[in-house]
Amino acid sequence: MNENSIERPTVPIRGKSPFVPVLLVALAMTAWFGFQTYQLVRELQQLTQLRTGQGGPVEAAAKVRASLDSVATATALLADRGNANARVIVDELRRRGITINQPGPAASAPTR
């Protein structure tokens, strides 16, 4: 026998299975989506805490604004009645771009 005629056992060539790469991609995506969900839930909780924490300052600001509106309205009423100092204040506020809500007609007392 010569060397070229030696028969070698043939091994069937099988293609590699895509199972492992697909499994790794699926696990990576699942981990990524889980992480993103966790981060979003955490941010939502922080935003909720911030919003509830702002309740007190927002209410205080609304009270101050209502107080300032009532003072400005009373000053505008005095200016309409002829008070020179009130007129100067109202004119200066208008010059600076601050509008004063003019008081509406006085509400009449309910009749019985």
WOSUL-V975112 format. One record per residue. RES is the residue in three letters. OMEGA is omega in degrees with one decimal (none if undefined). Layout:
res;omega
RES;OMEGA
RES;OMEGA
This chain:
res;omega
MET;177.1
ASN;-172.3
GLU;-177.8
ASN;-176.8
SER;178.9
ILE;179.4
GLU;177.9
ARG;178.0
PRO;-179.3
THR;177.2
VAL;179.9
PRO;180.0
ILE;178.8
ARG;176.1
GLY;179.3
LYS;-178.6
SER;178.0
PRO;-175.2
PHE;-175.6
VAL;178.5
PRO;179.0
VAL;178.1
LEU;179.1
LEU;177.9
VAL;179.5
ALA;178.4
LEU;179.2
ALA;178.8
MET;178.3
THR;177.9
ALA;-179.9
TRP;179.0
PHE;176.7
GLY;178.4
PHE;179.3
GLN;178.3
THR;178.3
TYR;-179.7
GLN;-179.3
LEU;178.0
VAL;178.9
ARG;178.3
GLU;177.6
LEU;177.8
GLN;179.3
GLN;178.6
LEU;177.6
THR;177.9
GLN;178.5
LEU;-179.0
ARG;178.6
THR;177.9
GLY;-179.9
GLN;-177.5
GLY;-178.6
GLY;178.3
PRO;179.0
VAL;178.0
GLU;178.6
ALA;178.7
ALA;178.2
ALA;178.3
LYS;179.0
VAL;179.9
ARG;178.4
ALA;178.3
SER;179.0
LEU;177.1
ASP;-179.5
SER;177.2
VAL;-179.7
ALA;178.9
THR;178.5
ALA;178.1
THR;177.8
ALA;177.9
LEU;176.6
LEU;179.2
ALA;178.4
ASP;-179.5
ARG;173.6
GLY;179.2
ASN;-174.8
ALA;-179.7
ASN;178.0
ALA;178.9
ARG;178.7
VAL;-179.7
ILE;-178.7
VAL;179.0
ASP;179.2
GLU;177.3
LEU;178.5
ARG;179.5
ARG;179.6
ARG;175.6
GLY;179.2
ILE;179.8
THR;178.6
ILE;176.3
ASN;-179.2
GLN;179.2
PRO;178.6
GLY;178.0
PRO;-177.6
ALA;178.7
ALA;-179.7
SER;179.7
ALA;-179.8
PRO;178.6
THR;-179.7
ARG;none
